[in-house]
Amino acid sequence: MSYLQSIEFLSRLQRHGIKLGLETIDAILNSLGHPERRFHAIHIGGTNGKGSTAAITAAILQAAGRRVGLYTSPHLVDFRERIRVNGEMMSEDRMAALTDGVRGAVGSSPEPTFFEFTTAMAFRHFADAGVDIAVVEVGLGGRFDATNVLTPLAAGITTIGLDHQEYLGGTVEVIAYEKAGIIKHGVPVVTGRIRPEAAAV
């Protein structure tokens, strides 16, 4: 697979739209040997500010001498902006090989969405690159987002507002419940300015 073929393949996956749930990503990561278990992570969710919070967190960790992966979305110009190691995008050849490898791992699993597939790509890239820690931005919601297979060292929830109501629900409280799905037992959580009704959840 060439780089251009990998871009075309990923573009075709977008026709599957958004599908919340962890079954497909679990199956793909299992086929890949669970790369998400080969590095530490910080998981960042919320309504607004999660991308910039993830980027700042990654920059702090890199300045402290860590080898850092960063997974964010969407990209502005080049798909490879989504998956970086120490601020660097992967090569076009690496992206083509990675797409091919993850596609082989899909096997008999249900056909993944674009985000499920790219999340598997990111985790495989971080594992292969030997990152010390990855900063991972939630795509949508939290509880059933493809990134929520991680057990991070810490989680961050920036803000809670009314977003993606067709998927997450129509009230701040219901959306807060979905965002809070990235909270794991024994894992510290840092929150931003959370309105009282969301904080109560």
N, C-alpha and C positions, 0 to 999 in steps of 0.2 A: 504494500500500500504506500502510495506517495503522500506527501504533505497535503497536496490539493485534494487527493482522494479522501484523506482523513477529514478535511474540512467539509467536503460534500456529504460524507457519511454522517457526521455529527449534525449537519443541517437537516438531513432527512429525519433524524430522531426527534426533531422539534415538533413534527406532526402529531406525536403522541401526547403533546400537551403536558399538563401537570397531573401527576398521580401520587397522592400521598400514601405512604406505607413503607415498611422496612423489609418486606419479604424479598423483593427483587434484589435490592442492594445487598442484603445478607447472602443470598445465593451466589451473586457474582463475587463478592469478597471471599466467600468460602472457596470458590474455584481458584481464586488467586492466592490462596494460602493465608488469608487474613493479613494483608499488609498494614491495615489500620492498627494492628497490635504491635507493630515494630517501631513505633515512635510515640513520644508523649504529645499531648495536644492541649490547646486552650480553645474552647468552643464559645463563639460569640453570636448571640441572637438579639432580637429586639425588632422594633418597628423602624425606627430611624437611627442612623449613626453607627450601625454595626460594621459597615465596610470601613469607615475611617477609623473606628476603634480597633478593628482587626489589623489594619495597616500600621497604626501607631504601636500596637502591642508587638507586632513582628519586628518593627524597627528598634524598639527598646531591647528586645531579646537578642537581636543581631549585634547591637552595640555592646551588649554584655558578653559577646564572644560565642554565642550559640550559633549552630547551623540551623536555620529556620525555614520551614516551609510556610507558604501563605496561600490559602485558597479562598478566593472571593468571586463574586459575580454581581452584575454582568461585566463583560469586557467592553472597552470603548472602541478599540480599533482592531486588535489582534486577539484571537481566542486565547493565545498563550499567556495573556495578561492574567488570566484566572488562576494559573498554577505557577508559582514562583518558588525558587530556592535562593535564599539570601538576596532577594530582590531581582534575580535573573530569571528571565523566561527560558524554557527549554528550547533546544534547537528544533528546527523543522523536522529533521530526521528522527529525533527522539519522539516528537509528537506522533509522527506516522507510525513508528514502531509500537508506541504505547497504545494507540488506538487499535492497532491490529491485535495486540496482546489481550486487551480487555475484551475485544470482540470475540476472540477465541474462547474466553472464559465464560461468556454469556451462555453458550451451549444450549441446553434445553430450558433454561430459565425463561420466564415471561420476558418479552421484548422490553428492554428498559426505556425509560424516558431519557431525554437529553441530560437532565440534571443527575439522574442516577448513574448514567454512563460516565459523565465527566467527574463525578465524585469518586468513582472507582479509579479513574485515571489519576486523579490527584493523589489518592492514598497510595497507589502503586508507585507513582513517581517519587513521593516523599520517602517511602520505604527503600526504594532502590538507591535514592540519593543519600541515604544515611543521615537524614535530618535528626537533630536532637529533639526538636519540638516543632509542631505545626500549629499555626493559628488558623482556625477553620471557621468561616462565616456560614451561618445557617442560610439556606436558600429561601425557604418559606415556612413560616410557623416555627416548628421546633419538634414537637412530639413525634410526628410522622415524617419529618424531613430526612432525606437520604443521609445527611451528615450525622444523624443521631445514633449511629452505631458506635460512636466513640465513647470511651470512658475517660474524660479529660482530667488533667490536673486541676483545672479551674474552669468555671463558666462565667460568662458575662451576659447580662441582659440590659441593653442600653435604655430603651424606652418602650412603652406599650401604648399603642394607639389603634384606631380603626383602620386596618389594612387587610386587603385580600379577604373581604368579608364573605365572598362566595365560597371560600375554602375553609376559613377559620371561624366564622360565626359573626353574629351581628352586634355583640356588645363587648365592651372593654374587658369585662370579667371572663367571658368565654375565650376571647383572644389571649388574655393573660394565661389562662389554663394551657392553651396550646403552646405558647412561648415557653412556659415553665416546664414543658416536657423535656428540655435539655438538662434540667437539674437532676443530678444523680446522688444517691446516698453517700455521704461522707466526702463529697466534692464541694469545695468552697464556691460560693456564688457572689459575684459583684454586680450590683445594679446601678443604673443611672437614675435619672429623675423619673421615678415611677409614680403615677397618680395613685391616690389612696385606695381606690376600688380595685386597681390592679395589684397593688402591693399586698392587699388583704388575701388575694388568691395565692 
